């Protein structure tokens, strides 16, 4: 089905792997197109069979995604570069709008477009040897897949300026310290720990998780009153779901609930 990515679904968890290890999983138009198709396919599945969490990672041991494919990008016209950037932004919006959480399991270099791709996930787990950065200014460019926006929202404007203006990469430990990543693991444990966490999410009520993701994303840039109204509306709506009734009833009966995404 795909030339540049791998897609696996198991136990209600999808694993999407950028599969260009010889190119350090660099992003080109085809990779973006296939990632868009994969995440859209996952999102379009019926609610009762849809995955409840996803892991995004890179093939091999060196790179998550080392950046955009410079060989392809070097020949772009201004109009083509805009279209390339727009494709990256469509992917970011799709990932953020997905009804299931996405964990970026960063197993190596996450530079340029790779860092931006990780930022589109709900959160980031990283191997100890991972490196993060936005080196586009080294090439006379700026981040084109949302880096100027999502990085500042993740780590604050001051840190984002430092990383983007200088183009200097940082270690996983530094990324953890500034809030860019959520957790850092030994490389040998990254996959298993990411899967373990994804399975934990998959065991939660999927409608509740999806509603929480929407409230967090939509409320973050809103004023507090608007965000709280979004939360209250979602809270009330969930009481009409079978899942909420199952969860409440099971809790009172000291049983484990079964969630059907209804």
VEXLUMDO-671568 format. One record per residue (C-alpha): x, y, z; residue number from 1. Coordinates in nm, 3 decimals. Example, Ala and Ser with C-alpha at 12.3 -4.5 7.8 and 13.67 -1.06 7.14 Angstrom:
<rs>
R       X       Y       Z seq
R   1.230  -0.450   0.780   1
R   1.367  -0.106   0.714   2
</rs>
This chain:
<rs>
R       X       Y       Z seq
R   0.000   0.000   0.000   1
R   0.285   0.239   0.077   2
R   0.632   0.297  -0.063   3
R   0.789   0.513   0.207   4
R   0.606   0.426   0.527   5
R   0.493   0.120   0.719   6
R   0.153   0.095   0.888   7
R   0.071  -0.169   1.147   8
R  -0.238  -0.204   1.364   9
R  -0.236  -0.425   1.671  10
R  -0.451  -0.427   1.985  11
R  -0.618  -0.097   1.885  12
R  -0.280   0.075   1.849  13
R  -0.140   0.185   1.513  14
R   0.232   0.219   1.449  15
R   0.327   0.445   1.159  16
R   0.693   0.423   1.060  17
R   0.870   0.651   0.813  18
R   1.067   0.392   0.621  19
R   1.358   0.557   0.437  20
R   1.650   0.461   0.662  21
R   1.908   0.504   0.386  22
R   1.796   0.868   0.362  23
R   1.765   0.906   0.740  24
R   1.387   0.902   0.682  25
R   1.398   1.245   0.519  26
R   1.063   1.394   0.420  27
R   0.974   1.444   0.057  28
R   0.644   1.496  -0.122  29
R   0.571   1.123  -0.138  30
R   0.637   1.069   0.234  31
R   0.405   1.357   0.323  32
R   0.139   1.223   0.087  33
R   0.160   0.873   0.233  34
R   0.155   0.996   0.592  35
R  -0.154   1.201   0.509  36
R  -0.319   0.896   0.353  37
R  -0.227   0.669   0.644  38
R  -0.358   0.897   0.917  39
R  -0.671   0.978   0.716  40
R  -0.735   0.605   0.669  41
R  -0.701   0.549   1.043  42
R  -0.934   0.839   1.121  43
R  -1.195   0.734   0.864  44
R  -1.237   0.385   1.013  45
R  -1.570   0.321   1.191  46
R  -1.563   0.440   1.552  47
R  -1.599   0.091   1.696  48
R  -1.298  -0.043   1.501  49
R  -1.085   0.272   1.487  50
R  -0.748   0.259   1.662  51
R  -0.742   0.430   1.999  52
R  -0.382   0.548   1.992  53
R  -0.099   0.573   1.740  54
R   0.280   0.575   1.753  55
R   0.480   0.763   1.491  56
R   0.846   0.667   1.455  57
R   1.129   0.625   1.205  58
R   1.297   0.314   1.065  59
R   1.648   0.227   1.175  60
R   1.850   0.340   1.474  61
R   1.986   0.675   1.353  62
R   1.689   0.892   1.274  63
R   1.326   0.960   1.348  64
R   1.318   1.203   1.056  65
R   1.641   1.392   0.988  66
R   1.462   1.672   0.804  67
R   1.328   1.745   0.459  68
R   1.489   1.579   0.158  69
R   1.727   1.859   0.057  70
R   1.805   1.700  -0.280  71
R   1.439   1.723  -0.377  72
R   1.379   2.056  -0.208  73
R   1.673   2.235  -0.373  74
R   1.506   2.243  -0.712  75
R   1.172   2.385  -0.601  76
R   1.031   2.711  -0.731  77
R   0.868   2.951  -0.486  78
R   0.524   2.818  -0.582  79
R   0.636   2.457  -0.545  80
R   0.796   2.533  -0.208  81
R   0.468   2.684  -0.090  82
R   0.282   2.368  -0.200  83
R   0.538   2.151  -0.017  84
R   0.493   2.358   0.299  85
R   0.114   2.347   0.262  86
R   0.124   1.966   0.246  87
R   0.319   1.960   0.573  88
R   0.063   2.190   0.732  89
R  -0.225   1.967   0.614  90
R  -0.054   1.671   0.777  91
R  -0.009   1.865   1.101  92
R  -0.374   1.966   1.112  93
R  -0.481   1.608   1.043  94
R  -0.265   1.470   1.324  95
R  -0.382   1.733   1.571  96
R  -0.744   1.683   1.471  97
R  -0.735   1.304   1.485  98
R  -0.975   1.153   1.737  99
R  -0.696   0.939   1.883 100
R  -0.375   1.054   2.056 101
R  -0.047   1.024   1.867 102
R   0.285   0.959   2.038 103
R   0.602   1.053   1.851 104
R   0.866   0.794   1.944 105
R   1.182   0.980   1.844 106
R   1.455   0.722   1.795 107
R   1.732   0.948   1.662 108
R   1.764   1.272   1.469 109
R   1.451   1.489   1.467 110
R   1.574   1.791   1.277 111
R   1.392   2.048   1.068 112
R   1.079   1.887   0.930 113
R   1.140   1.592   1.162 114
R   1.120   1.811   1.470 115
R   0.811   1.976   1.324 116
R   0.652   1.638   1.256 117
R   0.713   1.532   1.616 118
R   0.555   1.857   1.735 119
R   0.233   1.762   1.553 120
R   0.197   1.461   1.783 121
R   0.017   1.489   2.114 122
R   0.346   1.432   2.289 123
R   0.697   1.309   2.237 124
R   0.895   1.022   2.385 125
R   1.264   1.020   2.294 126
R   1.561   0.787   2.303 127
R   1.858   0.913   2.504 128
R   2.067   0.966   2.188 129
R   1.799   1.164   2.004 130
R   1.873   1.514   1.876 131
R   1.623   1.792   1.811 132
R   1.661   2.112   1.616 133
R   1.535   2.357   1.357 134
R   1.842   2.416   1.138 135
R   1.661   2.582   0.847 136
R   1.839   2.916   0.892 137
R   2.162   2.733   0.805 138
R   2.011   2.692   0.457 139
R   1.875   3.044   0.422 140
R   1.524   2.926   0.510 141
R   1.287   2.910   0.805 142
R   1.079   2.617   0.933 143
R   0.804   2.540   0.684 144
R   0.587   2.276   0.851 145
R   0.466   2.476   1.151 146
R   0.786   2.503   1.349 147
R   0.763   2.876   1.413 148
R   0.418   2.822   1.563 149
R   0.414   2.485   1.738 150
R   0.765   2.509   1.884 151
R   0.686   2.843   2.051 152
R   0.364   2.700   2.192 153
R   0.548   2.394   2.323 154
R   0.857   2.552   2.480 155
R   0.781   2.926   2.493 156
R   0.873   3.209   2.260 157
R   1.219   3.270   2.403 158
R   1.339   2.911   2.365 159
R   1.182   2.884   2.020 160
R   1.368   3.195   1.908 161
R   1.695   3.053   2.036 162
R   1.653   2.722   1.854 163
R   1.526   2.868   1.527 164
R   1.759   3.169   1.499 165
R   2.073   2.971   1.584 166
R   1.983   2.648   1.406 167
R   2.171   2.466   1.681 168
R   2.052   2.114   1.775 169
R   1.992   2.005   2.133 170
R   2.010   1.670   2.308 171
R   1.714   1.467   2.432 172
R   1.806   1.565   2.787 173
R   1.800   1.934   2.696 174
R   1.472   1.886   2.509 175
R   1.324   1.726   2.819 176
R   1.444   2.015   3.033 177
R   1.266   2.277   2.821 178
R   0.946   2.075   2.782 179
R   0.991   1.982   2.418 180
R   0.973   1.611   2.499 181
R   0.771   1.436   2.768 182
R   0.996   1.144   2.856 183
R   1.342   1.012   2.768 184
R   1.427   0.641   2.767 185
R   1.728   0.426   2.680 186
R   1.713   0.350   2.309 187
R   1.648  -0.018   2.370 188
R   1.338   0.065   2.575 189
R   1.181   0.336   2.359 190
R   0.961   0.116   2.144 191
R   0.834  -0.098   2.430 192
R   0.768   0.199   2.658 193
R   0.587   0.385   2.380 194
R   0.373   0.080   2.307 195
R   0.302   0.030   2.676 196
R   0.179   0.386   2.707 197
R  -0.026   0.363   2.387 198
R  -0.194   0.048   2.518 199
R  -0.277   0.234   2.838 200
R  -0.452   0.502   2.633 201
R  -0.626   0.235   2.423 202
R  -0.781   0.097   2.741 203
R  -0.946   0.430   2.823 204
R  -1.287   0.539   2.696 205
R  -1.217   0.647   2.335 206
R  -1.494   0.908   2.317 207
R  -1.367   1.066   2.639 208
R  -1.008   1.072   2.517 209
R  -1.115   1.224   2.184 210
R  -1.324   1.488   2.362 211
R  -1.036   1.570   2.595 212
R  -0.800   1.609   2.297 213
R  -1.042   1.848   2.126 214
R  -1.092   2.053   2.442 215
R  -0.719   2.079   2.505 216
R  -0.632   2.177   2.148 217
R  -0.919   2.418   2.090 218
R  -0.906   2.573   2.434 219
R  -0.532   2.629   2.450 220
R  -0.534   2.944   2.240 221
R  -0.872   3.064   2.366 222
R  -0.937   3.279   2.670 223
R  -1.004   3.091   2.994 224
R  -1.380   3.146   2.991 225
R  -1.412   3.014   2.636 226
R  -1.193   2.715   2.713 227
R  -1.394   2.628   3.023 228
R  -1.717   2.651   2.823 229
R  -1.572   2.410   2.568 230
R  -1.489   2.175   2.853 231
R  -1.833   2.198   3.014 232
R  -2.006   2.134   2.681 233
R  -1.793   1.825   2.616 234
R  -1.840   1.703   2.974 235
R  -2.217   1.725   2.944 236
R  -2.226   1.561   2.602 237
R  -2.033   1.257   2.723 238
R  -2.310   1.174   2.970 239
R  -2.525   1.081   2.672 240
R  -2.274   0.813   2.566 241
R  -2.300   0.445   2.646 242
R  -1.932   0.448   2.738 243
R  -1.984   0.700   3.018 244
R  -2.273   0.503   3.159 245
R  -2.065   0.186   3.138 246
R  -1.774   0.354   3.315 247
R  -1.985   0.499   3.594 248
R  -2.178   0.175   3.647 249
R  -1.862  -0.036   3.647 250
R  -1.695   0.195   3.898 251
R  -1.986   0.164   4.142 252
R  -1.990  -0.213   4.096 253
R  -1.611  -0.228   4.135 254
R  -1.578  -0.388   3.792 255
R  -1.370  -0.312   3.485 256
R  -1.569  -0.129   3.216 257
R  -1.583  -0.227   2.852 258
R  -1.586   0.066   2.613 259
R  -1.746   0.040   2.268 260
R  -1.694   0.397   2.139 261
R  -2.069   0.460   2.161 262
</rs>
